[in-house]
Amino acid sequence: MNLEDIAQDIAAKLEGREQQRRGQLRQQAAVGVAMQDLVIEPKWKVYADHIEAVRQRHEQSKASLEQQLADGKFLANEEYGQIRIDLAREKAWCEALMLSLTITKTLIDNGEFASAAIGEAP
């Protein structure tokens, strides 16, 4: 292999990577469009409102558990441990539910960025 062959091989690999990147950007753009279509559906608002209500209930439960720990009252080891476990579970639910609501905006934003990067309208 001479230097020209190596240069051609590198150029071909770079072109392949660029095509792969553009393909990924097109997929991101398509997902963004699909998410935009989803959020304009009337059923989406019903879903989002329901998820928000469930998240609020978990937030209230989390606050109650945090208050139990902050009260300064002596707790038995088992009770303290159970409150900590319950608190961790409520925190995880709150975060998961929040992510389920914000992921659509993230996907839409990523789709718009991808569309701009490949020079297509969203």
Z-matrix of the N, CA and C atoms (Angstrom, degrees):
N
C 1 1.453
C 2 1.527 1 109.42
N 3 1.303 2 115.09 1 130.00
C 4 1.457 3 118.04 2 178.35
C 5 1.527 4 109.62 3 -101.99
N 6 1.280 5 115.89 4 -179.18
C 7 1.461 6 122.02 5 -175.15
C 8 1.530 7 111.96 6 -63.26
N 9 1.314 8 117.83 7 -37.77
C 10 1.463 9 121.09 8 179.03
C 11 1.525 10 111.29 9 -65.00
N 12 1.329 11 116.72 10 -40.23
C 13 1.466 12 120.79 11 178.43
C 14 1.529 13 110.75 12 -63.74
N 15 1.309 14 115.80 13 -40.83
C 16 1.464 15 120.75 14 179.11
C 17 1.527 16 110.11 15 -64.84
N 18 1.326 17 116.75 16 -43.11
C 19 1.465 18 121.26 17 179.38
C 20 1.529 19 110.47 18 -63.19
N 21 1.318 20 117.41 19 -41.65
C 22 1.470 21 120.74 20 178.13
C 23 1.529 22 110.79 21 -65.30
N 24 1.330 23 116.34 22 -39.96
C 25 1.467 24 120.79 23 178.88
C 26 1.530 25 110.77 24 -63.56
N 27 1.313 26 116.24 25 -43.73
C 28 1.466 27 120.68 26 178.33
C 29 1.526 28 109.92 27 -64.40
N 30 1.317 29 118.03 28 -43.10
C 31 1.463 30 121.77 29 179.36
C 32 1.531 31 110.56 30 -62.19
N 33 1.326 32 116.92 31 -40.95
C 34 1.468 33 120.47 32 178.89
C 35 1.532 34 110.86 33 -65.37
N 36 1.320 35 116.88 34 -40.84
C 37 1.466 36 120.21 35 178.63
C 38 1.529 37 110.74 36 -65.73
N 39 1.319 38 116.93 37 -41.68
C 40 1.460 39 120.45 38 178.08
C 41 1.528 40 111.00 39 -63.38
N 42 1.324 41 116.67 40 -40.37
C 43 1.460 42 120.57 41 178.39
C 44 1.535 43 110.17 42 -64.71
N 45 1.321 44 116.97 43 -40.37
C 46 1.461 45 121.02 44 177.55
C 47 1.518 46 111.80 45 -62.84
N 48 1.308 47 116.03 46 -42.01
C 49 1.468 48 120.25 47 177.41
C 50 1.521 49 111.41 48 -64.33
N 51 1.320 50 116.43 49 -40.10
C 52 1.462 51 120.59 50 179.61
C 53 1.528 52 110.23 51 -65.46
N 54 1.314 53 117.53 52 -41.48
C 55 1.468 54 120.68 53 177.61
C 56 1.527 55 110.31 54 -64.07
N 57 1.318 56 116.70 55 -40.19
C 58 1.463 57 120.45 56 178.58
C 59 1.532 58 110.34 57 -64.56
N 60 1.318 59 116.94 58 -42.29
C 61 1.467 60 121.19 59 178.56
C 62 1.518 61 110.78 60 -62.93
N 63 1.328 62 116.84 61 -43.71
C 64 1.467 63 119.84 62 178.58
C 65 1.526 64 111.28 63 -64.66
N 66 1.319 65 117.17 64 -36.25
C 67 1.460 66 120.74 65 176.49
C 68 1.524 67 111.31 66 -63.62
N 69 1.320 68 115.75 67 -41.82
C 70 1.463 69 120.10 68 177.87
C 71 1.528 70 110.93 69 -65.61
N 72 1.317 71 116.70 70 -39.61
C 73 1.465 72 120.44 71 177.66
C 74 1.527 73 110.68 72 -64.32
N 75 1.341 74 117.36 73 -39.90
C 76 1.469 75 120.08 74 177.32
C 77 1.524 76 110.59 75 -63.05
N 78 1.336 77 116.90 76 -39.34
C 79 1.461 78 119.77 77 177.20
C 80 1.528 79 110.73 78 -64.58
N 81 1.319 80 117.16 79 -43.79
C 82 1.468 81 120.48 80 177.67
C 83 1.521 82 110.70 81 -60.08
N 84 1.312 83 117.02 82 -42.24
C 85 1.460 84 121.04 83 179.57
C 86 1.527 85 110.26 84 -63.26
N 87 1.325 86 117.37 85 -41.08
C 88 1.468 87 121.15 86 179.35
C 89 1.523 88 111.06 87 -65.39
N 90 1.324 89 116.93 88 -39.49
C 91 1.463 90 120.04 89 177.38
C 92 1.524 91 110.14 90 -64.50
N 93 1.315 92 116.93 91 -40.92
C 94 1.461 93 120.60 92 177.82
C 95 1.519 94 111.87 93 -59.96
N 96 1.315 95 116.91 94 -42.41
C 97 1.467 96 120.87 95 178.18
C 98 1.530 97 109.86 96 -64.97
N 99 1.325 98 117.33 97 -42.99
C 100 1.463 99 120.96 98 178.99
C 101 1.529 100 110.97 99 -61.54
N 102 1.324 101 117.14 100 -39.69
C 103 1.462 102 120.59 101 178.82
C 104 1.524 103 111.13 102 -68.53
N 105 1.333 104 117.26 103 -36.30
C 106 1.466 105 119.81 104 176.39
C 107 1.527 106 110.00 105 -63.20
N 108 1.325 107 116.06 106 -41.44
C 109 1.469 108 119.90 107 177.06
C 110 1.521 109 110.84 108 -63.52
N 111 1.321 110 116.53 109 -37.36
C 112 1.463 111 120.86 110 -178.85
C 113 1.526 112 111.63 111 -65.14
N 114 1.314 113 116.88 112 -47.04
C 115 1.464 114 119.09 113 -173.67
C 116 1.522 115 113.67 114 -71.87
N 117 1.332 116 118.48 115 -15.94
C 118 1.457 117 119.19 116 176.22
C 119 1.528 118 111.93 117 -85.78
N 120 1.314 119 116.93 118 -9.35
C 121 1.468 120 121.16 119 176.43
C 122 1.528 121 109.06 120 -68.41
N 123 1.333 122 118.38 121 136.32
C 124 1.469 123 120.70 122 178.15
C 125 1.542 124 112.46 123 -60.54
N 126 1.304 125 116.95 124 -31.62
C 127 1.470 126 119.69 125 -179.56
C 128 1.524 127 111.61 126 -67.56
N 129 1.325 128 116.74 127 -24.50
C 130 1.464 129 119.55 128 179.15
C 131 1.521 130 110.43 129 -63.14
N 132 1.327 131 117.19 130 -42.20
C 133 1.467 132 120.41 131 179.87
C 134 1.521 133 110.40 132 -62.75
N 135 1.318 134 117.87 133 -39.80
C 136 1.465 135 121.23 134 177.15
C 137 1.533 136 109.36 135 -60.70
N 138 1.324 137 116.29 136 -46.73
C 139 1.465 138 121.47 137 178.92
C 140 1.530 139 110.87 138 -61.23
N 141 1.324 140 116.21 139 -48.92
C 142 1.468 141 120.50 140 -177.43
C 143 1.533 142 110.85 141 -63.14
N 144 1.324 143 116.91 142 -40.13
C 145 1.468 144 120.38 143 178.22
C 146 1.529 145 110.79 144 -64.36
N 147 1.324 146 116.37 145 -40.94
C 148 1.468 147 120.13 146 178.90
C 149 1.532 148 110.77 147 -64.07
N 150 1.314 149 116.60 148 -46.23
C 151 1.472 150 120.61 149 179.66
C 152 1.528 151 109.96 150 -62.06
N 153 1.312 152 117.47 151 -40.62
C 154 1.467 153 120.98 152 179.18
C 155 1.529 154 110.69 153 -64.13
N 156 1.329 155 117.27 154 -40.17
C 157 1.469 156 120.26 155 178.23
C 158 1.528 157 110.81 156 -64.16
N 159 1.311 158 116.69 157 -42.43
C 160 1.474 159 120.46 158 177.96
C 161 1.528 160 109.66 159 -64.01
N 162 1.323 161 116.90 160 -41.50
C 163 1.467 162 120.96 161 179.32
C 164 1.524 163 110.57 162 -62.42
N 165 1.324 164 116.83 163 -41.37
C 166 1.465 165 120.58 164 178.82
C 167 1.533 166 111.47 165 -62.26
N 168 1.336 167 116.80 166 -39.44
C 169 1.468 168 119.34 167 177.37
C 170 1.533 169 110.74 168 -62.98
N 171 1.326 170 116.53 169 -40.79
C 172 1.466 171 119.68 170 178.09
C 173 1.525 172 110.72 171 -68.13
N 174 1.317 173 117.50 172 -35.91
C 175 1.478 174 121.04 173 176.53
C 176 1.530 175 109.99 174 -62.25
N 177 1.325 176 117.40 175 -42.68
C 178 1.461 177 121.04 176 179.37
C 179 1.525 178 110.54 177 -64.86
N 180 1.313 179 116.64 178 -42.17
C 181 1.457 180 120.62 179 178.14
C 182 1.527 181 110.62 180 -63.84
N 183 1.326 182 116.18 181 -41.14
C 184 1.463 183 121.10 182 178.04
C 185 1.524 184 110.31 183 -61.78
N 186 1.324 185 117.31 184 -44.75
C 187 1.469 186 121.43 185 179.62
C 188 1.524 187 110.73 186 -62.83
N 189 1.314 188 116.74 187 -39.84
C 190 1.466 189 120.80 188 178.72
C 191 1.537 190 110.88 189 -63.47
N 192 1.316 191 116.10 190 -43.03
C 193 1.465 192 119.77 191 178.98
C 194 1.533 193 111.23 192 -66.28
N 195 1.313 194 116.13 193 -40.51
C 196 1.471 195 119.70 194 177.70
C 197 1.521 196 110.33 195 -63.07
N 198 1.314 197 116.55 196 -38.09
C 199 1.464 198 121.04 197 178.32
C 200 1.530 199 110.57 198 -64.83
N 201 1.321 200 116.85 199 -40.77
C 202 1.471 201 120.23 200 177.99
C 203 1.519 202 110.98 201 -59.49
N 204 1.334 203 116.66 202 -39.40
C 205 1.462 204 120.09 203 179.51
C 206 1.528 205 111.62 204 -73.20
N 207 1.321 206 117.29 205 -31.10
C 208 1.467 207 121.33 206 -176.51
C 209 1.531 208 112.83 207 -85.76
N 210 1.317 209 118.07 208 -11.45
C 211 1.465 210 120.98 209 -177.13
C 212 1.523 211 113.21 210 -61.88
N 213 1.297 212 117.39 211 -23.60
C 214 1.453 213 120.59 212 179.93
C 215 1.521 214 113.10 213 83.78
N 216 1.305 215 116.94 214 5.46
C 217 1.457 216 119.79 215 179.66
C 218 1.531 217 108.91 216 -80.93
N 219 1.317 218 115.90 217 144.41
C 220 1.460 219 120.90 218 -179.08
C 221 1.526 220 109.03 219 -70.63
N 222 1.315 221 115.52 220 131.41
C 223 1.460 222 121.30 221 179.17
C 224 1.525 223 109.09 222 -119.62
N 225 1.310 224 115.46 223 143.97
C 226 1.462 225 119.90 224 174.44
C 227 1.532 226 107.92 225 -66.14
N 228 1.331 227 115.74 226 155.71
C 229 1.461 228 120.35 227 -178.33
C 230 1.528 229 112.14 228 -54.19
N 231 1.322 230 116.60 229 -44.42
C 232 1.460 231 120.20 230 -178.17
C 233 1.527 232 111.16 231 -65.13
N 234 1.317 233 116.63 232 -42.36
C 235 1.462 234 121.10 233 -179.08
C 236 1.527 235 110.37 234 -66.85
N 237 1.335 236 116.34 235 -44.34
C 238 1.459 237 120.81 236 178.24
C 239 1.532 238 110.70 237 -60.71
N 240 1.323 239 115.25 238 -45.81
C 241 1.466 240 119.85 239 179.69
C 242 1.515 241 111.88 240 -61.64
N 243 1.325 242 117.12 241 -41.66
C 244 1.462 243 120.34 242 -179.93
C 245 1.521 244 111.36 243 -66.67
N 246 1.328 245 116.58 244 -38.80
C 247 1.471 246 119.23 245 177.86
C 248 1.522 247 109.91 246 -63.73
N 249 1.319 248 116.96 247 -42.38
C 250 1.478 249 120.30 248 178.45
C 251 1.532 250 111.26 249 -62.13
N 252 1.319 251 116.51 250 -41.42
C 253 1.473 252 120.52 251 178.47
C 254 1.524 253 109.71 252 -64.79
N 255 1.328 254 116.21 253 -46.12
C 256 1.470 255 120.46 254 179.56
C 257 1.529 256 110.86 255 -62.15
N 258 1.317 257 116.27 256 -39.81
C 259 1.461 258 120.80 257 179.51
C 260 1.531 259 110.56 258 -64.01
N 261 1.317 260 116.90 259 -44.14
C 262 1.469 261 120.24 260 178.48
C 263 1.531 262 110.49 261 -61.73
N 264 1.339 263 116.78 262 -40.29
C 265 1.460 264 120.72 263 178.85
C 266 1.530 265 110.66 264 -63.85
N 267 1.337 266 116.98 265 -44.14
C 268 1.467 267 120.25 266 -179.88
C 269 1.527 268 111.56 267 -65.40
N 270 1.324 269 117.32 268 -39.67
C 271 1.465 270 120.49 269 177.12
C 272 1.531 271 110.57 270 -61.58
N 273 1.336 272 115.82 271 -42.54
C 274 1.464 273 119.82 272 179.49
C 275 1.528 274 111.08 273 -63.83
N 276 1.332 275 116.99 274 -42.46
C 277 1.461 276 120.23 275 177.56
C 278 1.523 277 111.02 276 -61.46
N 279 1.322 278 116.81 277 -45.23
C 280 1.465 279 120.45 278 -179.46
C 281 1.525 280 111.13 279 -59.09
N 282 1.310 281 115.91 280 -45.50
C 283 1.464 282 120.30 281 -179.24
C 284 1.524 283 111.00 282 -66.45
N 285 1.328 284 116.97 283 -44.35
C 286 1.462 285 120.56 284 -179.09
C 287 1.526 286 111.45 285 -62.81
N 288 1.313 287 116.27 286 -42.69
C 289 1.465 288 119.31 287 -179.92
C 290 1.522 289 111.50 288 -67.87
N 291 1.324 290 117.02 289 -37.14
C 292 1.461 291 120.21 290 176.86
C 293 1.533 292 110.01 291 -64.30
N 294 1.317 293 116.45 292 -42.52
C 295 1.465 294 119.83 293 178.53
C 296 1.522 295 111.36 294 -63.63
N 297 1.330 296 116.56 295 -36.53
C 298 1.467 297 118.79 296 179.96
C 299 1.520 298 111.42 297 -65.12
N 300 1.318 299 117.29 298 -25.78
C 301 1.463 300 120.66 299 177.80
C 302 1.528 301 112.41 300 -86.46
N 303 1.315 302 117.25 301 -33.12
C 304 1.468 303 119.76 302 -175.27
C 305 1.526 304 113.51 303 -89.35
N 306 1.326 305 117.17 304 -13.65
C 307 1.464 306 118.51 305 -176.44
C 308 1.526 307 111.80 306 -65.12
N 309 1.324 308 117.35 307 -33.02
C 310 1.462 309 118.75 308 179.72
C 311 1.528 310 110.82 309 -64.06
N 312 1.323 311 117.06 310 -42.92
C 313 1.470 312 119.44 311 178.29
C 314 1.523 313 110.40 312 -63.65
N 315 1.320 314 116.26 313 -40.28
C 316 1.466 315 120.11 314 178.17
C 317 1.523 316 110.88 315 -61.68
N 318 1.325 317 116.80 316 -44.68
C 319 1.463 318 120.00 317 179.93
C 320 1.526 319 111.68 318 -66.55
N 321 1.319 320 117.21 319 -37.76
C 322 1.466 321 120.49 320 176.86
C 323 1.524 322 110.21 321 -64.55
N 324 1.333 323 116.88 322 -45.96
C 325 1.474 324 120.85 323 179.00
C 326 1.525 325 111.29 324 -61.51
N 327 1.335 326 116.45 325 -43.47
C 328 1.464 327 120.00 326 178.47
C 329 1.523 328 111.00 327 -64.03
N 330 1.333 329 116.65 328 -37.12
C 331 1.460 330 120.44 329 177.63
C 332 1.517 331 112.10 330 -64.99
N 333 1.327 332 116.36 331 -41.21
C 334 1.464 333 119.99 332 178.01
C 335 1.524 334 110.90 333 -65.61
N 336 1.337 335 116.12 334 -40.85
C 337 1.471 336 119.76 335 177.05
C 338 1.523 337 110.22 336 -62.06
N 339 1.327 338 116.80 337 -44.11
C 340 1.461 339 121.19 338 -179.45
C 341 1.518 340 110.81 339 -64.07
N 342 1.336 341 116.52 340 -42.10
C 343 1.464 342 119.87 341 177.94
C 344 1.526 343 111.29 342 -59.92
N 345 1.317 344 115.63 343 -43.22
C 346 1.458 345 120.13 344 178.76
C 347 1.528 346 110.83 345 -65.25
N 348 1.321 347 115.95 346 -37.49
C 349 1.471 348 120.09 347 -177.97
C 350 1.519 349 112.06 348 -68.08
N 351 1.325 350 116.87 349 -32.85
C 352 1.463 351 118.21 350 179.93
C 353 1.530 352 112.41 351 -98.56
N 354 1.349 353 115.40 352 0.68
C 355 1.453 354 120.32 353 174.17
C 356 1.512 355 114.07 354 78.22
N 357 1.334 356 117.31 355 29.05
C 358 1.468 357 120.61 356 178.13
C 359 1.519 358 108.32 357 -113.97
N 360 1.307 359 115.72 358 152.71
C 361 1.469 360 120.23 359 174.67
C 362 1.509 361 108.47 360 -76.33
N 363 1.371 362 118.52 361 142.80
C 364 1.472 363 120.61 362 -179.52
C 365 1.507 364 112.34 363 -67.64
